Amino acid sequence: MEINPDDSTLVRDLGVTLLHAGRAAAADSVLSSVSAANPRDWDALYHLGIAREMRGDAPGAVAAYRAFLALVPARLELAITDAHRRLDSLQTAGPRP
């Protein structure tokens, strides 16, 4: 599949699709590039947090969720609540051996 690398929406959607397919490492890579190119893309940051959480990268997930919460529109209450729940879980779990 070919996508236009200049269309951040399509690239983000590819990352989300990879995430839903269980390919967290590939999703992390794609969503990281989207976030680097457009640091205000809160949707990419939310899914990047999930990808990093799935990969066991708690500090990376926490950073992505915090960035998401700083940008997300207040009307997206479900995503905000989910991000807070995920952050609380990651922060109370502490470092893994």
N, C-alpha and C positions, 0 to 999 in steps of 0.2 A: 504494500500500500504506500502510495506517495502522498505526502501532505506538503502544503506550502509552509516552510519553516518561518515565514514572516507573519503568518496568521496565528497569533498567540491563542486565540480561542480554539482553533482546531488542534493546536499542539496540546493545550490544556485538556481538551476532551480526550485526546489520545492517552494522556497520563491517567485520567480518571477511568477510562476503559481498561487500561492495563491494571490499575488498582482493583477494579471489580473482577478482573480475571485472575486475581491472586498473584499477580506479578509485581510484588511490592518494590523490588530493587529496580526494575525497569521504570515503574511509575515514579519512584523517587528521582531517578535521573531526569526524566522528562519534566516533571513538575518543578524540580530545582532549576532547570533551564528557563522555564516560564517565569518563575519567581525572580530570577536574576534579571531577566529582560524587562519584567513589569512588576516591580516590588509592591505595587498597590493592588495586585490581582488577589483579592481575599479568597476567592474560590480555589485558586491554585494552592494557596497557603493552607487552607483547611484540609484539602486532600493530601497535600504534602505531609501534614502532621499525621494523618492516618497511615500513609505509606511508611513513614519513619517509625511509627509505633509498631506496625506489623513487622518491621525489620528488627525491632528490639533497640532502636536508637532513641532512648528516652530523652536525652538532652536535645536532640534535633527535633523531636516531636514537640517538646515543650516550647522551643523557640518558634516553631511554625504556628502552633496554636496561639501563642501570645501575639505574634504578628497578625494573625487572622483576627483576633479579638480587637485589636487596635484599629482595624480597618472596616470590619463588616458593618453593613447597615443595621440599625437597631430593629428593623422590621423582621429580620431573619431569626426570630426567637428560638426556633428549634435547633438550628445550627449553633447558635450561641450557647444554648443550654448544653448541647452535646459536647462542644469544645470545653466548656467549664468542667463538665463531668470527666472528660478524658484527662484534662490537666490535673484535676484533683486526684484522680487515680494514679497518674504517673508520679506526682509529687509525694503522695503518701506511700508509694511502693518503695521508694528509696533505691539506692544502687543495688544492682543484681550482682551476685557473686560470679 
